[in-house]
Amino acid sequence: MRILIAGLLPYDSGKTSFAISLIRALKEVNVTAFPLKPIAGHNAWYSYGTLLRSLEMKTLAGNDAIRYFDETNFNINLINPFATLFAPIDIEPINYDITLYREIMNDGYPVLVRMTIDCDNITTKSYILNILTLLPQGLQEPIKELGNTINAEKINMNNLKELINNSPYFVDNCIKYLFDKYENIIIESYNDAASPTYASVDVNYAFIITPGKALLYKGDEYRKGLSLFQMPPWLIKTSTLIKYIRPIKTFNIYPAEYTASHEILEYLKNSP
């Protein structure tokens, strides 16, 4: 069974916690599910502990991927084939230009990318921004150290952003490989994107998660809804999509312990 999990909100929908609750519930009935976060990004300042953990693991890994790794012990470069590290900038090097500062901070300032280019052999390639002088002093050395640890090639900002923009296409081959390798996969989208890639919509079921509620859709109905839009699924917001498709079932979920998991598994098991 393949399940796609997307969030209704841009942040803090609860996708990862919900996915982990399903993984645990499946494990209790002797079913192993592979957690797949095809594309992920995190901020080195707000998730500094994750930067340190990446140094320890000798790969760039974000918060969600690490949670999945700690839960399942699958290879983290397969759990998350494309990872991006963002960082804030220091306002002093841009002469206290608050307009520019806000623009850069709102758009995000990527500094490091790790991509798994061969999922069969788990081969990775990494790139680091060639100029890090806009970063706060406290982040420059740890990010340089991580870049050296993972043999990251230097790259300019335009090319780095191009890699990130094309990430949904880069990871689809890896996703298809994992589909062939694992029978049960739980795929997590990012932010409020309806799907992180094209291949990620090839699922039996899709959940849209928001605090307190999980909306369940049949995979074919979810794909039918996405087909109404003439754009890639990662550019379609779930808040727009749900105007056109109805869930087949809704479930209440609860903070800390997502106690609806067994109810959900029972429903999926008996669903026609």
N, C-alpha and C positions, 0 to 999 in steps of 0.2 A: 504494500500500500504506500502511495505517495501522498503527502499532505503539504500544502503550501500555507504558510502563516504570514499574514500581512497585518499592518497596524492601521487603525482609523486615524490616529493622531500622528503628527510629524515626529513627536518624541514621547517616550514614556507610555506607550500603549500597553506594554506588558508582553510583547511577543516572545521574548526569550524565556521568561518565567513560565509562560503558558506552554511553550515547546518542551521545556525541561520537565514540566509536570506530566506531559504526555509520554515522554521518554521513560520516566520512572514508572508510570502506570503500565506501559507496555512491558517493561522489564519484569514487573510483578507477575505477568502471565507468560513469562519466558519468551518474549518477543524483543529482539534487539532492533532498534531504529538508529539509522545513521543521521546525525544532525548536520545539516548543510546550510551554511551562511555564505552564499556565493560571493557577495560583495559587502564589504564593511569598512567603515572609517571611524577613527576615534581621535580625540584631542590629547596631545601629550601633556598639556597643562592640567586639564581637569581629570585625566586618568593617568597620572604620573606613575602610579603603582603598576599599571599595565605596561608602561614603557620599561620599567625595571624588570618586569616578568618577561618581556620580550627579549631583553638582554640575557636573562637566565636561560631561556629556551632556545636562544640563537636563531630566532625568526621573528618577523614582525607579526604580532597578533593583537587583536582588539579585545575589548571587554567581553562581548558575547561569545566570540570564538573560544576564549579561555574558559568561560563558564561551561561551554559544551565539552571542551577537552577534559576539564576536571570531572565532569559527570560521566563521560563515556570512554575516555582515553584513546579515542581515535586520533589519527595523525592530524595535527592542527592545520597543516598546509593543505589538507584535503577538506577539512571542515570549512575552511575559509580560503578559497583559491585566490581571491584578490583583496588585499588589505591596503588601506591608505592611512598614513599618520598625518594629522593636521596639527598646527600649532598656532598660538596667538602671536602677534607681532609686538615689538616694543615701540611705544609711541615716540620715544626720543629720536631714533634715527630718521623718522619722517617729519622731523621738525614740528611735532605736536599738531600736525594737520588732522583735526578730528574728523573731517569729512572723509578723507582718504582712509583714516584708521577704521571708521565704521564700515566703509565699503569693503575693505579687505577682510575685516572680522566677520561681516555678514556672509560674504562669498566663501569664506574658508581659505586657509593658507596651507596648501599641502606641502609636505617636506620630504616624505618618504613613501615609497610604494613597494610592496612585495607581491609578485604574481606567480602562481603555480602554472608553469607552461607545459608540463608533462605529468598528468596525474597518475599514469601507470607507473612511472619511475619516481614520482614525487620530486621532480626537478623544478627549482624555483629560480626566478630572476628578480633582482631588486634595483631600484633607482632612488637616488637621493638628490635633492635640490642642490645645485652647484654653489649657491650663495645663501648662507644661513645668517648673515649679519643683521637681518631684521628681527630675528628671534630674541626673546629675553635671554640674558646671559646664562641664567640657570638651566636653560634647555639646550644650549648650543653643544656643549660637550657630550651629554648623554646621547643626543641624536647622532652626532658624529660617530660616537663609539658604536652605536647600534648599526649605523651604516657600514662601518668597517667590519663589524662582526659578521654581517650577512653579505659582504662583498658587493655592496650597492655601487652601481655606476653613477657618476655625476650626470645630471641632466638639467636643462634650463626649464623655467616655469611653463612656457608655452607647450613644450613637449611633454612635460609631466601632466599638465591638465589634459592634453590630448589622450594620453594613456588612460587616465581616469574616465574620461568621457566615453572611451571605447571599451571599458571594462566589461559591460554586458556581453559584448561579442567575444572577448577573449576567453571568458570562463565557460561558455556553453559547451565546448568540447569536453571539458572536465566534468560538467554536470551529466552529460550523456554517458560518459565513462562510469560515473558513480551509479547512474540508473541501471546500467548493465551489471554492476558488481553487487549492489545491495538491493534486496527486495523491499525493505521498509526504509523510507527516507522522509525526514521532516525538514522542509525547506523554509528558512526564514527570510523574508524580504527585508528591506531597509527603509527607515523613516515611514512614510505613508504611501510608498510605491505599491501599486497593485501586484507587481511581480518584478523581481530583480533582473530577469533575463527572459528571452523567448522560451528557452527549453524548460524553465522553471514552472511554466503553466501546464506542463504535461503531467497532471496529477489527478488522483481520484477524488480528492476533496480539497477545499480551500476554506480557511478560517480568516475572518477579519476580526481583530481583537481590539477592544477598548476597555478601559478600567471597568470591571464589573460585568462584562458581557463578551461572549464569544458567538459570532455569527457564522453559521456553517452553510457552505454552498457545495453542490455537486460540481465536480471538476468541469464537466462539459458545459454546464450553465455558466460557470465562471468564465470559461474561454469564450463562450458566445457573447457574454457581456463585453469582454475586452475587444472582440472583433468589431464592435460598433464604433470604435475609435480608430481613426487613421493615424496612429502613432504607436511607438513602441510601448510595451506594458509598463516599463519603469517610469514613463512620463505621465502615466495615468494615476491620478490620486484615488485612493479607495473611497474617499468621501464623494467623489464624482461617480465612481462605478456603482455604488450601492443605490443610486437613484434609478438604475436600470435593471437590477436583478434583485430577486427576493431570496432571503435565506430559507433553506428547507427546515432549519431548526435553530433556535437560539438557546444558549446555556448561560446560566449565572456562574460567574467565577468570583473568587474571594481573595482578599489580600493575603500575602505570605504563603498560604497553602491553597493551591488551586484545586479545590476539592471536587470540581466538576469532572475531573479527568476520567474517573471510572465510569461515570454516567455517559460521557462522550464515547469511550471505547465500546461500551455496551450498545450504544445507538449505532455506531459505525459497523459493528459486527452484524447487527440485524437489519441494517439499511439495505433496501433492494438495489 
